[in-house]
Amino acid sequence: MAVCARLCGVGQSRRCRRRQRQQKGDPDSDPGLELDDDDEEENEGVMDERIVIKRQDASKALGKAEVSTAPVSSACSTSAILNGLPNRNSQHKGSSRLLDLPPELLVEIFSSLPGTALPNLSLVCKKFRQIINTETIWRRRCIEEFGMCEDLRKLEVEGLPSRELYVKRINPRVKSGRFMKLLPDYEHMDYRDVYAHLLFPYRHILGLWQPDIGPYGGLLNVVVDGLFIIGWMYLPPHDPRVNDPMRRRPLFRIHMWESSKATVECMYGYKGPHKGDIQTVKKDEFSTKCNQTDHHRMPGGRQEEFRTWLEEEWGRTLEDIFHEHMQELILMKFIYTCQYDNCLTYRRIYLPPHHPGDVMKPGLFKGTYGSHGLEIVMLSFHGNRAKGTKLTGDPNVPAGQLTLDIDLSRTIQLPDIDKQRSIDELSRLVMEVHEQVQREQQLAQREDADVGNENNRASLASANIPLLNGSQDVEEDDHAENEMEQPSHAEAAAHHQESQPFVLPGGVMARNEVYPRTYRMCFYGTGLIAGHGFTSPERTPGIFILFDDDCFGFIWLELKSFSLYSRVKDTLQYAEAPSAEAFEEMLKNMQSWIS
């Protein structure tokens, strides 16, 4: 049975002496996380991080008081223990002082505290400082606060040694021999170093982000992946395979190069990782910069870079694309996006919250947009409305714009399968609802104008105030009654659970010839169309078709075009909104992000 020399006061472990010789003061780390080691003599025993003490020994240390060996599982219970203990110098009977607790209990208590609270706790006394240096505590903090799952002492992933972790996780195309000599020796690092110099300083960039790439936008997820912090750019599958999984590409990585320093590396380009930099501009915003952009260039010049980019981005060659307009759009995107050289600004975004009454689960979807290829759309629900916001865009309708606006209170019942083939019949059904919506909007505008005039007159004649208030109450009651009479979209969904046959009308263009042939519900909505450069934008009527919980479509009547959307099923970490208000504020600001 091994007992830690540090915790028992016998001496100092080898790792403590090594840390004592290291230089302190990394500018990227939090000063409060730097802990000083004691100057005791070296003990020849090797520290075992799993401290085992017999129950009877613990009872002796507590003055024969009864001790529970159950681990402290929360900060609340820890706080209760710390606050409930008497003062160190006070006289007490039947209860122990905190200092008299056995080391394994103190480890459990301290392990449940936030990592930012441990440095101050280490200033209490030498014993606390010794215990807080225990690797068990910092390993638990890394796991619980950041989800780090790697073991510094047994760095193996599916049987791979630590030196092959880079090749498997980051860039499988790179031959192992070239970069293995550049990898740090993780076996001589501590969890405290990883927490203080890697995870804690860069905690603000974890999550979901949208890069500012003009009208094109994008989707970036920064996560803790093993002993790395990696920024993964998520890309839609190749057009028009909307049901294929998302592609992802590493843009940057951060890892421990030395025990007291984290290194930022740019992963963009074709020559492997190279020096980069990350700057936090302001809250919920950060920027990346590549310090060696020559690593992005290829020997064959721009032509070779374009051919490689086209194969990765579209899965084809330029000769395979016969449509001249599509060739122009592809070339324009290549020229525009390559000029950034991974020097980008990112703004935080959140996944939409889910409400019990939603007709389907909100989230991210891949959608077909004609010659522009596949784009990523965020579908969110707001009462009786559903909104589709672009995370990636094109020169016509850029990222951040509201591409779809669906009125869930206006369901549309499609005709029989034979009549569905007629675009005229579908247009008639949608235009009837569209004209009704326009009439209601005009009536509401006139009522608002009348109420405004009445309020102005009421301010001049106080005698009219009771009459005005009475009329407002009557109008509000009537409005409330009308809302009660209209079923919610959740109630409407309950009446349309059975799938019904569906077929696209003749003359409607679709990128996917394979689409669902049954649907659950249809709603009236509008889609945003615009000219090149987002000129003359307008909302055009269409129909939202709910196929199942992972798939929906939209028919643009004016364009006679059909867009198919399929759910993004990737697990995106650190992407939940802290509140519904934060998500609404983010959604409102997205349109102003893209210049």
Secondary structure by P-SEA (a helix, b strand, c coil): cccccccccccccaaaaaaaaccccccccccccbbbbcccccccccccccccccaaaaaaaaccccccccccccaaaaaaaaaaccccccccccccccccccaaaaaaaaaaccccaaaaaaaccaaaaaaaacaaaaaaaaaaacccccccccccccccccccccccccccccccccccccccccccccaaaaaacccccccccccccccccccccbbbbbbbccccbbbbbbbccccccccccbbbbbccccccccccbbbbbbcccccccccccccccccccbbbbbcccccccccccaaaaaaaaaaaaccccccccccaaaaaaaaaaaaaaacccccbbbbbbbcccccccccccbbbbbbbcccccbbbbbbbbcccbbbbbbcccccccccccccccccccbbbbbccccccccaaaaaaaaaaaaaaaaaaaaaaaaaaaaaaaaaaaaaacccaaaaaaaaaaaaaaaaaaaaaacccaaaaaaaccbbbbbbbccccccccccccccccccccbbbbbbcccccbbbbbbbbbbbccccbbbbbbccccbbbbbbbbcccccccccccaaaaaaaaaacccccc
